[in-house]
Amino acid sequence: MSKKKNAKKTTPLKVPKIQKVLEQQPEKNNTLVLGGVLLAMSSIGLLIFVLSDKVFQLS
């Protein structure tokens, strides 16, 4: 008897919580993503330049 009550209580409560979480996810901001990609590319380029200057001594 107690198993049936627990099963009935847990399944209906989980479904609305999952739906609420899915509805509350914000949309991604395109300018923020673009800024992050540009920052990552520039930092990787600077790192490659500095490492190549140290390794090959281009002067």
CHARMM-style PDB file with segment names, atoms N, HN, CA, C and O in Angstrom:
ATOM      1  N   MET     1       0.816  -1.188   0.000  1.00  0.00      PROA
ATOM      2  CA  MET     1       0.000   0.000   0.000  1.00  0.00      PROA
ATOM      3  C   MET     1       0.869   1.266   0.000  1.00  0.00      PROA
ATOM      4  O   MET     1       0.586   2.225  -0.718  1.00  0.00      PROA
ATOM      5  N   SER     2       1.915   1.250   0.806  1.00  0.00      PROA
ATOM      6  HN  SER     2       2.145   0.471   1.389  1.00  0.00      PROA
ATOM      7  CA  SER     2       2.769   2.436   0.862  1.00  0.00      PROA
ATOM      8  C   SER     2       3.581   2.607  -0.417  1.00  0.00      PROA
ATOM      9  O   SER     2       3.899   3.733  -0.801  1.00  0.00      PROA
ATOM     10  N   LYS     3       3.917   1.510  -1.076  1.00  0.00      PROA
ATOM     11  HN  LYS     3       3.659   0.596  -0.764  1.00  0.00      PROA
ATOM     12  CA  LYS     3       4.663   1.606  -2.330  1.00  0.00      PROA
ATOM     13  C   LYS     3       3.822   2.283  -3.409  1.00  0.00      PROA
ATOM     14  O   LYS     3       4.344   3.080  -4.188  1.00  0.00      PROA
ATOM     15  N   LYS     4       2.534   1.977  -3.461  1.00  0.00      PROA
ATOM     16  HN  LYS     4       2.110   1.330  -2.828  1.00  0.00      PROA
ATOM     17  CA  LYS     4       1.668   2.605  -4.460  1.00  0.00      PROA
ATOM     18  C   LYS     4       1.534   4.103  -4.206  1.00  0.00      PROA
ATOM     19  O   LYS     4       1.510   4.893  -5.150  1.00  0.00      PROA
ATOM     20  N   LYS     5       1.448   4.494  -2.950  1.00  0.00      PROA
ATOM     21  HN  LYS     5       1.467   3.853  -2.183  1.00  0.00      PROA
ATOM     22  CA  LYS     5       1.330   5.913  -2.628  1.00  0.00      PROA
ATOM     23  C   LYS     5       2.608   6.659  -2.996  1.00  0.00      PROA
ATOM     24  O   LYS     5       2.543   7.761  -3.541  1.00  0.00      PROA
ATOM     25  N   ASN     6       3.765   6.073  -2.705  1.00  0.00      PROA
ATOM     26  HN  ASN     6       3.818   5.178  -2.262  1.00  0.00      PROA
ATOM     27  CA  ASN     6       5.031   6.719  -3.039  1.00  0.00      PROA
ATOM     28  C   ASN     6       5.209   6.848  -4.539  1.00  0.00      PROA
ATOM     29  O   ASN     6       5.696   7.872  -5.017  1.00  0.00      PROA
ATOM     30  N   ALA     7       4.825   5.835  -5.282  1.00  0.00      PROA
ATOM     31  HN  ALA     7       4.429   5.003  -4.893  1.00  0.00      PROA
ATOM     32  CA  ALA     7       4.954   5.874  -6.735  1.00  0.00      PROA
ATOM     33  C   ALA     7       4.043   6.943  -7.323  1.00  0.00      PROA
ATOM     34  O   ALA     7       4.433   7.649  -8.254  1.00  0.00      PROA
ATOM     35  N   LYS     8       2.848   7.066  -6.793  1.00  0.00      PROA
ATOM     36  HN  LYS     8       2.531   6.493  -6.037  1.00  0.00      PROA
ATOM     37  CA  LYS     8       1.924   8.074  -7.309  1.00  0.00      PROA
ATOM     38  C   LYS     8       2.392   9.483  -6.963  1.00  0.00      PROA
ATOM     39  O   LYS     8       2.181  10.408  -7.747  1.00  0.00      PROA
ATOM     40  N   LYS     9       3.017   9.662  -5.812  1.00  0.00      PROA
ATOM     41  HN  LYS     9       3.188   8.910  -5.175  1.00  0.00      PROA
ATOM     42  CA  LYS     9       3.453  10.992  -5.399  1.00  0.00      PROA
ATOM     43  C   LYS     9       4.687  11.462  -6.169  1.00  0.00      PROA
ATOM     44  O   LYS     9       4.791  12.645  -6.496  1.00  0.00      PROA
ATOM     45  N   THR    10       5.610  10.572  -6.459  1.00  0.00      PROA
ATOM     46  HN  THR    10       5.526   9.611  -6.193  1.00  0.00      PROA
ATOM     47  CA  THR    10       6.861  11.006  -7.085  1.00  0.00      PROA
ATOM     48  C   THR    10       6.714  11.295  -8.570  1.00  0.00      PROA
ATOM     49  O   THR    10       7.306  12.259  -9.057  1.00  0.00      PROA
ATOM     50  N   THR    11       5.954  10.506  -9.303  1.00  0.00      PROA
ATOM     51  HN  THR    11       5.473   9.724  -8.907  1.00  0.00      PROA
ATOM     52  CA  THR    11       5.887  10.719 -10.754  1.00  0.00      PROA
ATOM     53  C   THR    11       5.173  12.009 -11.153  1.00  0.00      PROA
ATOM     54  O   THR    11       5.687  12.703 -12.030  1.00  0.00      PROA
ATOM     55  N   PRO    12       4.040  12.382 -10.584  1.00  0.00      PROA
ATOM     56  CA  PRO    12       3.432  13.647 -11.022  1.00  0.00      PROA
ATOM     57  C   PRO    12       4.239  14.873 -10.605  1.00  0.00      PROA
ATOM     58  O   PRO    12       4.182  15.894 -11.291  1.00  0.00      PROA
ATOM     59  N   LEU    13       4.984  14.810  -9.512  1.00  0.00      PROA
ATOM     60  HN  LEU    13       5.031  13.981  -8.955  1.00  0.00      PROA
ATOM     61  CA  LEU    13       5.739  15.977  -9.069  1.00  0.00      PROA
ATOM     62  C   LEU    13       6.964  16.241  -9.940  1.00  0.00      PROA
ATOM     63  O   LEU    13       7.350  17.399 -10.101  1.00  0.00      PROA
ATOM     64  N   LYS    14       7.579  15.223 -10.499  1.00  0.00      PROA
ATOM     65  HN  LYS    14       7.265  14.282 -10.368  1.00  0.00      PROA
ATOM     66  CA  LYS    14       8.796  15.407 -11.291  1.00  0.00      PROA
ATOM     67  C   LYS    14       8.509  16.039 -12.648  1.00  0.00      PROA
ATOM     68  O   LYS    14       9.321  16.824 -13.138  1.00  0.00      PROA
ATOM     69  N   VAL    15       7.389  15.721 -13.259  1.00  0.00      PROA
ATOM     70  HN  VAL    15       6.730  15.083 -12.861  1.00  0.00      PROA
ATOM     71  CA  VAL    15       7.095  16.208 -14.610  1.00  0.00      PROA
ATOM     72  C   VAL    15       6.939  17.721 -14.659  1.00  0.00      PROA
ATOM     73  O   VAL    15       7.544  18.340 -15.534  1.00  0.00      PROA
ATOM     74  N   PRO    16       6.168  18.362 -13.778  1.00  0.00      PROA
ATOM     75  CA  PRO    16       6.068  19.838 -13.854  1.00  0.00      PROA
ATOM     76  C   PRO    16       7.386  20.529 -13.555  1.00  0.00      PROA
ATOM     77  O   PRO    16       7.664  21.580 -14.133  1.00  0.00      PROA
ATOM     78  N   LYS    17       8.218  19.968 -12.660  1.00  0.00      PROA
ATOM     79  HN  LYS    17       7.992  19.114 -12.190  1.00  0.00      PROA
ATOM     80  CA  LYS    17       9.493  20.602 -12.363  1.00  0.00      PROA
ATOM     81  C   LYS    17      10.395  20.596 -13.583  1.00  0.00      PROA
ATOM     82  O   LYS    17      11.062  21.595 -13.852  1.00  0.00      PROA
ATOM     83  N   ILE    18      10.439  19.503 -14.328  1.00  0.00      PROA
ATOM     84  HN  ILE    18       9.898  18.691 -14.110  1.00  0.00      PROA
ATOM     85  CA  ILE    18      11.264  19.422 -15.535  1.00  0.00      PROA
ATOM     86  C   ILE    18      10.765  20.417 -16.576  1.00  0.00      PROA
ATOM     87  O   ILE    18      11.570  21.066 -17.244  1.00  0.00      PROA
ATOM     88  N   GLN    19       9.458  20.544 -16.721  1.00  0.00      PROA
ATOM     89  HN  GLN    19       8.804  20.016 -16.179  1.00  0.00      PROA
ATOM     90  CA  GLN    19       8.916  21.478 -17.705  1.00  0.00      PROA
ATOM     91  C   GLN    19       9.235  22.920 -17.316  1.00  0.00      PROA
ATOM     92  O   GLN    19       9.513  23.745 -18.187  1.00  0.00      PROA
ATOM     93  N   LYS    20       9.199  23.235 -16.022  1.00  0.00      PROA
ATOM     94  HN  LYS    20       8.973  22.565 -15.315  1.00  0.00      PROA
ATOM     95  CA  LYS    20       9.521  24.593 -15.585  1.00  0.00      PROA
ATOM     96  C   LYS    20      10.982  24.923 -15.849  1.00  0.00      PROA
ATOM     97  O   LYS    20      11.298  26.036 -16.270  1.00  0.00      PROA
ATOM     98  N   VAL    21      11.873  23.973 -15.606  1.00  0.00      PROA
ATOM     99  HN  VAL    21      11.616  23.069 -15.264  1.00  0.00      PROA
ATOM    100  CA  VAL    21      13.293  24.212 -15.842  1.00  0.00      PROA
ATOM    101  C   VAL    21      13.558  24.429 -17.322  1.00  0.00      PROA
ATOM    102  O   VAL    21      14.341  25.307 -17.685  1.00  0.00      PROA
ATOM    103  N   LEU    22      12.916  23.641 -18.190  1.00  0.00      PROA
ATOM    104  HN  LEU    22      12.280  22.928 -17.896  1.00  0.00      PROA
ATOM    105  CA  LEU    22      13.120  23.809 -19.629  1.00  0.00      PROA
ATOM    106  C   LEU    22      12.580  25.143 -20.116  1.00  0.00      PROA
ATOM    107  O   LEU    22      13.146  25.731 -21.037  1.00  0.00      PROA
ATOM    108  N   GLU    23      11.509  25.633 -19.528  1.00  0.00      PROA
ATOM    109  HN  GLU    23      11.048  25.156 -18.779  1.00  0.00      PROA
ATOM    110  CA  GLU    23      10.936  26.906 -19.959  1.00  0.00      PROA
ATOM    111  C   GLU    23      11.766  28.092 -19.480  1.00  0.00      PROA
ATOM    112  O   GLU    23      11.722  29.150 -20.109  1.00  0.00      PROA
ATOM    113  N   GLN    24      12.521  27.955 -18.389  1.00  0.00      PROA
ATOM    114  HN  GLN    24      12.557  27.096 -17.878  1.00  0.00      PROA
ATOM    115  CA  GLN    24      13.242  29.077 -17.818  1.00  0.00      PROA
ATOM    116  C   GLN    24      14.626  29.284 -18.418  1.00  0.00      PROA
ATOM    117  O   GLN    24      15.291  30.254 -18.054  1.00  0.00      PROA
ATOM    118  N   GLN    25      15.091  28.431 -19.314  1.00  0.00      PROA
ATOM    119  HN  GLN    25      14.551  27.643 -19.610  1.00  0.00      PROA
ATOM    120  CA  GLN    25      16.427  28.589 -19.877  1.00  0.00      PROA
ATOM    121  C   GLN    25      16.463  29.811 -20.791  1.00  0.00      PROA
ATOM    122  O   GLN    25      15.662  29.902 -21.721  1.00  0.00      PROA
ATOM    123  N   PRO    26      17.379  30.755 -20.545  1.00  0.00      PROA
ATOM    124  CA  PRO    26      17.434  31.967 -21.365  1.00  0.00      PROA
ATOM    125  C   PRO    26      18.077  31.689 -22.726  1.00  0.00      PROA
ATOM    126  O   PRO    26      18.845  30.742 -22.892  1.00  0.00      PROA
ATOM    127  N   GLU    27      17.739  32.535 -23.680  1.00  0.00      PROA
ATOM    128  HN  GLU    27      17.115  33.304 -23.545  1.00  0.00      PROA
ATOM    129  CA  GLU    27      18.339  32.412 -25.008  1.00  0.00      PROA
ATOM    130  C   GLU    27      19.767  32.942 -24.967  1.00  0.00      PROA
ATOM    131  O   GLU    27      20.078  33.844 -24.189  1.00  0.00      PROA
ATOM    132  N   LYS    28      20.640  32.374 -25.812  1.00  0.00      PROA
ATOM    133  HN  LYS    28      20.388  31.641 -26.443  1.00  0.00      PROA
ATOM    134  CA  LYS    28      22.033  32.812 -25.847  1.00  0.00      PROA
ATOM    135  C   LYS    28      22.130  34.165 -26.553  1.00  0.00      PROA
ATOM    136  O   LYS    28      21.433  34.420 -27.536  1.00  0.00      PROA
ATOM    137  N   ASN    29      22.992  35.006 -26.043  1.00  0.00      PROA
ATOM    138  HN  ASN    29      23.558  34.799 -25.245  1.00  0.00      PROA
ATOM    139  CA  ASN    29      23.200  36.319 -26.632  1.00  0.00      PROA
ATOM    140  C   ASN    29      24.274  36.187 -27.715  1.00  0.00      PROA
ATOM    141  O   ASN    29      25.403  35.795 -27.420  1.00  0.00      PROA
ATOM    142  N   ASN    30      23.934  36.508 -28.953  1.00  0.00      PROA
ATOM    143  HN  ASN    30      23.017  36.827 -29.193  1.00  0.00      PROA
ATOM    144  CA  ASN    30      24.847  36.322 -30.075  1.00  0.00      PROA
ATOM    145  C   ASN    30      26.073  37.217 -29.980  1.00  0.00      PROA
ATOM    146  O   ASN    30      27.169  36.793 -30.347  1.00  0.00      PROA
ATOM    147  N   THR    31      25.917  38.431 -29.500  1.00  0.00      PROA
ATOM    148  HN  THR    31      25.027  38.775 -29.201  1.00  0.00      PROA
ATOM    149  CA  THR    31      27.069  39.334 -29.407  1.00  0.00      PROA
ATOM    150  C   THR    31      28.055  38.843 -28.350  1.00  0.00      PROA
ATOM    151  O   THR    31      29.267  38.994 -28.510  1.00  0.00      PROA
ATOM    152  N   LEU    32      27.547  38.266 -27.288  1.00  0.00      PROA
ATOM    153  HN  LEU    32      26.563  38.143 -27.158  1.00  0.00      PROA
ATOM    154  CA  LEU    32      28.418  37.737 -26.252  1.00  0.00      PROA
ATOM    155  C   LEU    32      29.202  36.541 -26.765  1.00  0.00      PROA
ATOM    156  O   LEU    32      30.391  36.407 -26.473  1.00  0.00      PROA
ATOM    157  N   VAL    33      28.551  35.671 -27.524  1.00  0.00      PROA
ATOM    158  HN  VAL    33      27.585  35.779 -27.761  1.00  0.00      PROA
ATOM    159  CA  VAL    33      29.224  34.507 -28.105  1.00  0.00      PROA
ATOM    160  C   VAL    33      30.279  34.959 -29.111  1.00  0.00      PROA
ATOM    161  O   VAL    33      31.393  34.435 -29.117  1.00  0.00      PROA
ATOM    162  N   LEU    34      29.939  35.915 -29.949  1.00  0.00      PROA
ATOM    163  HN  LEU    34      29.034  36.340 -29.944  1.00  0.00      PROA
ATOM    164  CA  LEU    34      30.880  36.428 -30.946  1.00  0.00      PROA
ATOM    165  C   LEU    34      32.083  37.086 -30.274  1.00  0.00      PROA
ATOM    166  O   LEU    34      33.218  36.900 -30.712  1.00  0.00      PROA
ATOM    167  N   GLY    35      31.841  37.848 -29.222  1.00  0.00      PROA
ATOM    168  HN  GLY    35      30.919  37.999 -28.866  1.00  0.00      PROA
ATOM    169  CA  GLY    35      32.939  38.475 -28.489  1.00  0.00      PROA
ATOM    170  C   GLY    35      33.863  37.441 -27.856  1.00  0.00      PROA
ATOM    171  O   GLY    35      35.081  37.618 -27.842  1.00  0.00      PROA
ATOM    172  N   GLY    36      33.288  36.372 -27.335  1.00  0.00      PROA
ATOM    173  HN  GLY    36      32.298  36.229 -27.346  1.00  0.00      PROA
ATOM    174  CA  GLY    36      34.100  35.313 -26.747  1.00  0.00      PROA
ATOM    175  C   GLY    36      34.947  34.600 -27.770  1.00  0.00      PROA
ATOM    176  O   GLY    36      36.102  34.269 -27.505  1.00  0.00      PROA
ATOM    177  N   VAL    37      34.377  34.359 -28.949  1.00  0.00      PROA
ATOM    178  HN  VAL    37      33.438  34.628 -29.164  1.00  0.00      PROA
ATOM    179  CA  VAL    37      35.122  33.693 -30.022  1.00  0.00      PROA
ATOM    180  C   VAL    37      36.272  34.583 -30.499  1.00  0.00      PROA
ATOM    181  O   VAL    37      37.383  34.095 -30.704  1.00  0.00      PROA
ATOM    182  N   LEU    38      36.021  35.870 -30.677  1.00  0.00      PROA
ATOM    183  HN  LEU    38      35.118  36.267 -30.511  1.00  0.00      PROA
ATOM    184  CA  LEU    38      37.076  36.793 -31.104  1.00  0.00      PROA
ATOM    185  C   LEU    38      38.179  36.913 -30.059  1.00  0.00      PROA
ATOM    186  O   LEU    38      39.359  36.975 -30.405  1.00  0.00      PROA
ATOM    187  N   LEU    39      37.806  36.944 -28.798  1.00  0.00      PROA
ATOM    188  HN  LEU    39      36.847  36.893 -28.517  1.00  0.00      PROA
ATOM    189  CA  LEU    39      38.795  37.010 -27.728  1.00  0.00      PROA
ATOM    190  C   LEU    39      39.651  35.747 -27.694  1.00  0.00      PROA
ATOM    191  O   LEU    39      40.865  35.823 -27.505  1.00  0.00      PROA
ATOM    192  N   ALA    40      39.025  34.594 -27.875  1.00  0.00      PROA
ATOM    193  HN  ALA    40      38.039  34.532 -28.029  1.00  0.00      PROA
ATOM    194  CA  ALA    40      39.774  33.335 -27.879  1.00  0.00      PROA
ATOM    195  C   ALA    40      40.724  33.271 -29.072  1.00  0.00      PROA
ATOM    196  O   ALA    40      41.871  32.848 -28.926  1.00  0.00      PROA
ATOM    197  N   MET    41      40.257  33.689 -30.257  1.00  0.00      PROA
ATOM    198  HN  MET    41      39.325  34.033 -30.375  1.00  0.00      PROA
ATOM    199  CA  MET    41      41.112  33.648 -31.444  1.00  0.00      PROA
ATOM    200  C   MET    41      42.297  34.597 -31.315  1.00  0.00      PROA
ATOM    201  O   MET    41      43.415  34.253 -31.699  1.00  0.00      PROA
ATOM    202  N   SER    42      42.057  35.792 -30.775  1.00  0.00      PROA
ATOM    203  HN  SER    42      41.149  36.072 -30.463  1.00  0.00      PROA
ATOM    204  CA  SER    42      43.166  36.744 -30.638  1.00  0.00      PROA
ATOM    205  C   SER    42      44.175  36.271 -29.598  1.00  0.00      PROA
ATOM    206  O   SER    42      45.379  36.447 -29.785  1.00  0.00      PROA
ATOM    207  N   SER    43      43.708  35.679 -28.518  1.00  0.00      PROA
ATOM    208  HN  SER    43      42.730  35.536 -28.367  1.00  0.00      PROA
ATOM    209  CA  SER    43      44.648  35.206 -27.504  1.00  0.00      PROA
ATOM    210  C   SER    43      45.452  34.014 -28.011  1.00  0.00      PROA
ATOM    211  O   SER    43      46.633  33.884 -27.691  1.00  0.00      PROA
ATOM    212  N   ILE    44      44.827  33.148 -28.794  1.00  0.00      PROA
ATOM    213  HN  ILE    44      43.867  33.253 -29.054  1.00  0.00      PROA
ATOM    214  CA  ILE    44      45.565  32.022 -29.374  1.00  0.00      PROA
ATOM    215  C   ILE    44      46.592  32.526 -30.383  1.00  0.00      PROA
ATOM    216  O   ILE    44      47.711  32.015 -30.430  1.00  0.00      PROA
ATOM    217  N   GLY    45      46.228  33.518 -31.190  1.00  0.00      PROA
ATOM    218  HN  GLY    45      45.318  33.933 -31.152  1.00  0.00      PROA
ATOM    219  CA  GLY    45      47.168  34.099 -32.143  1.00  0.00      PROA
ATOM    220  C   GLY    45      48.350  34.754 -31.451  1.00  0.00      PROA
ATOM    221  O   GLY    45      49.489  34.599 -31.893  1.00  0.00      PROA
ATOM    222  N   LEU    46      48.100  35.478 -30.383  1.00  0.00      PROA
ATOM    223  HN  LEU    46      47.175  35.604 -30.024  1.00  0.00      PROA
ATOM    224  CA  LEU    46      49.189  36.100 -29.629  1.00  0.00      PROA
ATOM    225  C   LEU    46      50.091  35.049 -28.992  1.00  0.00      PROA
ATOM    226  O   LEU    46      51.311  35.213 -28.966  1.00  0.00      PROA
ATOM    227  N   LEU    47      49.506  33.980 -28.483  1.00  0.00      PROA
ATOM    228  HN  LEU    47      48.515  33.847 -28.504  1.00  0.00      PROA
ATOM    229  CA  LEU    47      50.289  32.906 -27.892  1.00  0.00      PROA
ATOM    230  C   LEU    47      51.186  32.234 -28.926  1.00  0.00      PROA
ATOM    231  O   LEU    47      52.350  31.945 -28.652  1.00  0.00      PROA
ATOM    232  N   ILE    48      50.639  31.987 -30.116  1.00  0.00      PROA
ATOM    233  HN  ILE    48      49.693  32.222 -30.339  1.00  0.00      PROA
ATOM    234  CA  ILE    48      51.449  31.380 -31.185  1.00  0.00      PROA
ATOM    235  C   ILE    48      52.576  32.315 -31.604  1.00  0.00      PROA
ATOM    236  O   ILE    48      53.700  31.867 -31.833  1.00  0.00      PROA
ATOM    237  N   PHE    49      52.284  33.616 -31.708  1.00  0.00      PROA
ATOM    238  HN  PHE    49      51.371  33.979 -31.522  1.00  0.00      PROA
ATOM    239  CA  PHE    49      53.321  34.576 -32.085  1.00  0.00      PROA
ATOM    240  C   PHE    49      54.449  34.618 -31.056  1.00  0.00      PROA
ATOM    241  O   PHE    49      55.625  34.602 -31.420  1.00  0.00      PROA
ATOM    242  N   VAL    50      54.095  34.671 -29.788  1.00  0.00      PROA
ATOM    243  HN  VAL    50      53.139  34.685 -29.493  1.00  0.00      PROA
ATOM    244  CA  VAL    50      55.117  34.744 -28.732  1.00  0.00      PROA
ATOM    245  C   VAL    50      55.933  33.463 -28.690  1.00  0.00      PROA
ATOM    246  O   VAL    50      57.156  33.518 -28.561  1.00  0.00      PROA
ATOM    247  N   LEU    51      55.284  32.316 -28.796  1.00  0.00      PROA
ATOM    248  HN  LEU    51      54.291  32.272 -28.900  1.00  0.00      PROA
ATOM    249  CA  LEU    51      56.018  31.051 -28.756  1.00  0.00      PROA
ATOM    250  C   LEU    51      56.925  30.881 -29.978  1.00  0.00      PROA
ATOM    251  O   LEU    51      58.047  30.388 -29.857  1.00  0.00      PROA
ATOM    252  N   SER    52      56.444  31.284 -31.143  1.00  0.00      PROA
ATOM    253  HN  SER    52      55.532  31.683 -31.242  1.00  0.00      PROA
ATOM    254  CA  SER    52      57.271  31.154 -32.331  1.00  0.00      PROA
ATOM    255  C   SER    52      58.462  32.119 -32.266  1.00  0.00      PROA
ATOM    256  O   SER    52      59.549  31.794 -32.744  1.00  0.00      PROA
ATOM    257  N   ASP    53      58.263  33.287 -31.684  1.00  0.00      PROA
ATOM    258  HN  ASP    53      57.380  33.551 -31.296  1.00  0.00      PROA
ATOM    259  CA  ASP    53      59.371  34.227 -31.530  1.00  0.00      PROA
ATOM    260  C   ASP    53      60.412  33.683 -30.553  1.00  0.00      PROA
ATOM    261  O   ASP    53      61.611  33.866 -30.760  1.00  0.00      PROA
ATOM    262  N   LYS    54      59.961  33.016 -29.494  1.00  0.00      PROA
ATOM    263  HN  LYS    54      58.986  32.867 -29.326  1.00  0.00      PROA
ATOM    264  CA  LYS    54      60.889  32.448 -28.534  1.00  0.00      PROA
ATOM    265  C   LYS    54      61.628  31.234 -29.115  1.00  0.00      PROA
ATOM    266  O   LYS    54      62.821  31.056 -28.871  1.00  0.00      PROA
ATOM    267  N   VAL    55      60.915  30.400 -29.883  1.00  0.00      PROA
ATOM    268  HN  VAL    55      59.946  30.544 -30.082  1.00  0.00      PROA
ATOM    269  CA  VAL    55      61.512  29.169 -30.388  1.00  0.00      PROA
ATOM    270  C   VAL    55      62.450  29.465 -31.555  1.00  0.00      PROA
ATOM    271  O   VAL    55      63.581  28.981 -31.576  1.00  0.00      PROA
ATOM    272  N   PHE    56      61.990  30.256 -32.528  1.00  0.00      PROA
ATOM    273  HN  PHE    56      61.070  30.649 -32.511  1.00  0.00      PROA
ATOM    274  CA  PHE    56      62.772  30.479 -33.745  1.00  0.00      PROA
ATOM    275  C   PHE    56      63.649  31.727 -33.681  1.00  0.00      PROA
ATOM    276  O   PHE    56      64.523  31.905 -34.530  1.00  0.00      PROA
ATOM    277  N   GLN    57      63.432  32.590 -32.693  1.00  0.00      PROA
ATOM    278  HN  GLN    57      62.723  32.445 -32.003  1.00  0.00      PROA
ATOM    279  CA  GLN    57      64.195  33.826 -32.500  1.00  0.00      PROA
ATOM    280  C   GLN    57      64.275  34.647 -33.789  1.00  0.00      PROA
ATOM    281  O   GLN    57      65.334  34.785 -34.402  1.00  0.00      PROA
ATOM    282  N   LEU    58      63.128  35.180 -34.172  1.00  0.00      PROA
ATOM    283  HN  LEU    58      62.268  35.068 -33.675  1.00  0.00      PROA
ATOM    284  CA  LEU    58      62.979  35.858 -35.471  1.00  0.00      PROA
ATOM    285  C   LEU    58      63.426  37.321 -35.418  1.00  0.00      PROA
ATOM    286  O   LEU    58      62.596  38.210 -35.611  1.00  0.00      PROA
ATOM    287  N   SER    59      64.683  37.596 -35.169  1.00  0.00      PROA
ATOM    288  HN  SER    59      65.356  36.873 -35.012  1.00  0.00      PROA
ATOM    289  CA  SER    59      65.116  38.993 -35.175  1.00  0.00      PROA
ATOM    290  C   SER    59      66.465  39.183 -35.776  1.00  0.00      PROA
ATOM    291  OT1 SER    59      66.956  40.310 -35.846  1.00  0.00      PROA
TER     292      SER     59
END
